[in-house]
Structures are given as C-alpha cells and as structure tokens.
Amino acid sequence: MTLQQKLTQLLDAAHLDIAASQQQQLVRLVELLNKWNKAYNLTSVRDPMQMVSRHIVDSLVVLPYLSGQRFIDVGTGPGLPGLPLAIAQPDKEFVLLDSLGKRIRFIRQVCHELGLKNVNAVQSRVEDYQPETKFDGVISRAFASLSDMLTWCQHLPQPQGHYFALKGQYPEAEIAALPTAFKVEDVFALDVPEVDAERHLVIISTRG
C-alpha cells in the first residue's frame, strides 16, 4: 500500500473530506518529515505509514471543531498539528511557534517545497512572542496541563478567541483545576483510525 492509499483510507474512515491536491501535499509532508527525521530526530515515529495515522490524520480530526480565521499552534514541534491543518485549510492563516531552530527550519522548508502561503513559522518561546494581531484560536498539544497552556498563552487570543487543547485521556482533574477566569466550552472525544489511545479536544474561552 502506498502512502497516498493509506491516507485516503484513513481520511475516509475518519469522515474527512480533503481535496486530492491537498492529499498530495499531505503525502509530501510525510515524505519530508521522514527524510528530515533521519538527520534531525524530529519525531519518535519512524515508520512513514504510522506518520500518516499518528501525525497527519491525528492532526486533521480537529478540523470540524475549529472556528475562526487566524490560528497559532504553540509548541508546534515539526509542525503538528499546524501544518496538516494549514494544508487542509488554505484560506486560513496559521502561525507555527516553537523554540527549537531545527523544527522551524523544517517547517520553513516544507512551506517552500509545498508552496504554502498561509503559514508563518516563528522561532520563539511562547512568553516572548508578542503578535501584532491576536488570534481566533490558540491550538496546542505540547503543554503538560490545561492550566499551563492558559497561563503561558493568555496574551495570544483576541477577546472572543478560543483555546483548542489536544489531550489524550479526558482531563477531568485538569478541567477541575482551571483558573476561574476561564471556562470550558466543550470537550469532544476524537476518533483517530488506527490509533488506539484516547484523544480529546478541550475548547476553552475566557469568561467575559
């Protein structure tokens, strides 16, 4: 089975409708990640077929829940979930933030090779990054806890913006420990084909 066939199969299983041209870009992303990973150790996943499920489709399953036009992926690593989301939504704007230079260089190379015009890769610590324009959505799966995410990222969303936290198991204790300035709008269980582990998306807003 080719990477393209694998991707199409998993997207169908996840009920995601992604255009053929974007699927080709997603396959190219996997190929580049696999190539760079050998030298730069960007991800612990070594098998390109597993990258399709655990990186690409795992990122794309949040698509139906995202609202807004401008997003920031904080602690993006090698561009996950930001790059797959940006490929799937070329009309939306994504800032991919990470403090490690090798990750940002990889993301910029991907954007160059795939012709992505809607991605801005920024090397910075989140607390040092001051955007000129605030974001509709702050996305991350890099933070240890929801409280950490909100503490470090509270300067990033616009007043009506949302935090989209990608978690594993349902984070009951973390939700209970949220600072009072924030409220949970919704929690969605995400089904990622061929990934056995639990996945949840927690959507948080600021109490107005």
Secondary structure as a PSIPRED ss2 file (coil, helix, strand):
# PSIPRED VFORMAT (PSIPRED V4.0)

   1 M C   1.000  0.000  0.000
   2 T C   1.000  0.000  0.000
   3 L H   0.000  1.000  0.000
   4 Q H   0.000  1.000  0.000
   5 Q H   0.000  1.000  0.000
   6 K H   0.000  1.000  0.000
   7 L H   0.000  1.000  0.000
   8 T H   0.000  1.000  0.000
   9 Q H   0.000  1.000  0.000
  10 L H   0.000  1.000  0.000
  11 L H   0.000  1.000  0.000
  12 D H   0.000  1.000  0.000
  13 A H   0.000  1.000  0.000
  14 A C   1.000  0.000  0.000
  15 H C   1.000  0.000  0.000
  16 L C   1.000  0.000  0.000
  17 D C   1.000  0.000  0.000
  18 I C   1.000  0.000  0.000
  19 A C   1.000  0.000  0.000
  20 A H   0.000  1.000  0.000
  21 S H   0.000  1.000  0.000
  22 Q H   0.000  1.000  0.000
  23 Q H   0.000  1.000  0.000
  24 Q H   0.000  1.000  0.000
  25 Q H   0.000  1.000  0.000
  26 L H   0.000  1.000  0.000
  27 V H   0.000  1.000  0.000
  28 R H   0.000  1.000  0.000
  29 L H   0.000  1.000  0.000
  30 V H   0.000  1.000  0.000
  31 E H   0.000  1.000  0.000
  32 L H   0.000  1.000  0.000
  33 L H   0.000  1.000  0.000
  34 N H   0.000  1.000  0.000
  35 K H   0.000  1.000  0.000
  36 W H   0.000  1.000  0.000
  37 N H   0.000  1.000  0.000
  38 K H   0.000  1.000  0.000
  39 A H   0.000  1.000  0.000
  40 Y H   0.000  1.000  0.000
  41 N C   1.000  0.000  0.000
  42 L C   1.000  0.000  0.000
  43 T C   1.000  0.000  0.000
  44 S C   1.000  0.000  0.000
  45 V C   1.000  0.000  0.000
  46 R C   1.000  0.000  0.000
  47 D C   1.000  0.000  0.000
  48 P H   0.000  1.000  0.000
  49 M H   0.000  1.000  0.000
  50 Q H   0.000  1.000  0.000
  51 M H   0.000  1.000  0.000
  52 V H   0.000  1.000  0.000
  53 S H   0.000  1.000  0.000
  54 R H   0.000  1.000  0.000
  55 H H   0.000  1.000  0.000
  56 I H   0.000  1.000  0.000
  57 V H   0.000  1.000  0.000
  58 D H   0.000  1.000  0.000
  59 S H   0.000  1.000  0.000
  60 L H   0.000  1.000  0.000
  61 V C   1.000  0.000  0.000
  62 V C   1.000  0.000  0.000
  63 L H   0.000  1.000  0.000
  64 P H   0.000  1.000  0.000
  65 Y H   0.000  1.000  0.000
  66 L C   1.000  0.000  0.000
  67 S C   1.000  0.000  0.000
  68 G C   1.000  0.000  0.000
  69 Q C   1.000  0.000  0.000
  70 R E   0.000  0.000  1.000
  71 F E   0.000  0.000  1.000
  72 I E   0.000  0.000  1.000
  73 D E   0.000  0.000  1.000
  74 V E   0.000  0.000  1.000
  75 G C   1.000  0.000  0.000
  76 T C   1.000  0.000  0.000
  77 G C   1.000  0.000  0.000
  78 P C   1.000  0.000  0.000
  79 G C   1.000  0.000  0.000
  80 L C   1.000  0.000  0.000
  81 P C   1.000  0.000  0.000
  82 G H   0.000  1.000  0.000
  83 L H   0.000  1.000  0.000
  84 P H   0.000  1.000  0.000
  85 L H   0.000  1.000  0.000
  86 A H   0.000  1.000  0.000
  87 I H   0.000  1.000  0.000
  88 A H   0.000  1.000  0.000
  89 Q C   1.000  0.000  0.000
  90 P C   1.000  0.000  0.000
  91 D C   1.000  0.000  0.000
  92 K C   1.000  0.000  0.000
  93 E E   0.000  0.000  1.000
  94 F E   0.000  0.000  1.000
  95 V E   0.000  0.000  1.000
  96 L E   0.000  0.000  1.000
  97 L E   0.000  0.000  1.000
  98 D E   0.000  0.000  1.000
  99 S C   1.000  0.000  0.000
 100 L C   1.000  0.000  0.000
 101 G H   0.000  1.000  0.000
 102 K H   0.000  1.000  0.000
 103 R H   0.000  1.000  0.000
 104 I H   0.000  1.000  0.000
 105 R H   0.000  1.000  0.000
 106 F H   0.000  1.000  0.000
 107 I H   0.000  1.000  0.000
 108 R H   0.000  1.000  0.000
 109 Q H   0.000  1.000  0.000
 110 V H   0.000  1.000  0.000
 111 C H   0.000  1.000  0.000
 112 H H   0.000  1.000  0.000
 113 E H   0.000  1.000  0.000
 114 L H   0.000  1.000  0.000
 115 G C   1.000  0.000  0.000
 116 L C   1.000  0.000  0.000
 117 K C   1.000  0.000  0.000
 118 N C   1.000  0.000  0.000
 119 V E   0.000  0.000  1.000
 120 N E   0.000  0.000  1.000
 121 A E   0.000  0.000  1.000
 122 V E   0.000  0.000  1.000
 123 Q E   0.000  0.000  1.000
 124 S C   1.000  0.000  0.000
 125 R C   1.000  0.000  0.000
 126 V H   0.000  1.000  0.000
 127 E H   0.000  1.000  0.000
 128 D H   0.000  1.000  0.000
 129 Y C   1.000  0.000  0.000
 130 Q C   1.000  0.000  0.000
 131 P C   1.000  0.000  0.000
 132 E C   1.000  0.000  0.000
 133 T C   1.000  0.000  0.000
 134 K C   1.000  0.000  0.000
 135 F E   0.000  0.000  1.000
 136 D E   0.000  0.000  1.000
 137 G E   0.000  0.000  1.000
 138 V E   0.000  0.000  1.000
 139 I E   0.000  0.000  1.000
 140 S E   0.000  0.000  1.000
 141 R C   1.000  0.000  0.000
 142 A C   1.000  0.000  0.000
 143 F C   1.000  0.000  0.000
 144 A C   1.000  0.000  0.000
 145 S C   1.000  0.000  0.000
 146 L H   0.000  1.000  0.000
 147 S H   0.000  1.000  0.000
 148 D H   0.000  1.000  0.000
 149 M H   0.000  1.000  0.000
 150 L H   0.000  1.000  0.000
 151 T H   0.000  1.000  0.000
 152 W H   0.000  1.000  0.000
 153 C H   0.000  1.000  0.000
 154 Q C   1.000  0.000  0.000
 155 H C   1.000  0.000  0.000
 156 L C   1.000  0.000  0.000
 157 P E   0.000  0.000  1.000
 158 Q E   0.000  0.000  1.000
 159 P E   0.000  0.000  1.000
 160 Q E   0.000  0.000  1.000
 161 G E   0.000  0.000  1.000
 162 H E   0.000  0.000  1.000
 163 Y E   0.000  0.000  1.000
 164 F E   0.000  0.000  1.000
 165 A E   0.000  0.000  1.000
 166 L E   0.000  0.000  1.000
 167 K E   0.000  0.000  1.000
 168 G C   1.000  0.000  0.000
 169 Q C   1.000  0.000  0.000
 170 Y C   1.000  0.000  0.000
 171 P C   1.000  0.000  0.000
 172 E H   0.000  1.000  0.000
 173 A H   0.000  1.000  0.000
 174 E H   0.000  1.000  0.000
 175 I H   0.000  1.000  0.000
 176 A H   0.000  1.000  0.000
 177 A C   1.000  0.000  0.000
 178 L C   1.000  0.000  0.000
 179 P C   1.000  0.000  0.000
 180 T C   1.000  0.000  0.000
 181 A C   1.000  0.000  0.000
 182 F E   0.000  0.000  1.000
 183 K E   0.000  0.000  1.000
 184 V E   0.000  0.000  1.000
 185 E E   0.000  0.000  1.000
 186 D E   0.000  0.000  1.000
 187 V E   0.000  0.000  1.000
 188 F E   0.000  0.000  1.000
 189 A E   0.000  0.000  1.000
 190 L C   1.000  0.000  0.000
 191 D C   1.000  0.000  0.000
 192 V C   1.000  0.000  0.000
 193 P C   1.000  0.000  0.000
 194 E C   1.000  0.000  0.000
 195 V C   1.000  0.000  0.000
 196 D C   1.000  0.000  0.000
 197 A C   1.000  0.000  0.000
 198 E C   1.000  0.000  0.000
 199 R C   1.000  0.000  0.000
 200 H E   0.000  0.000  1.000
 201 L E   0.000  0.000  1.000
 202 V E   0.000  0.000  1.000
 203 I E   0.000  0.000  1.000
 204 I E   0.000  0.000  1.000
 205 S E   0.000  0.000  1.000
 206 T E   0.000  0.000  1.000
 207 R C   1.000  0.000  0.000
 208 G C   1.000  0.000  0.000
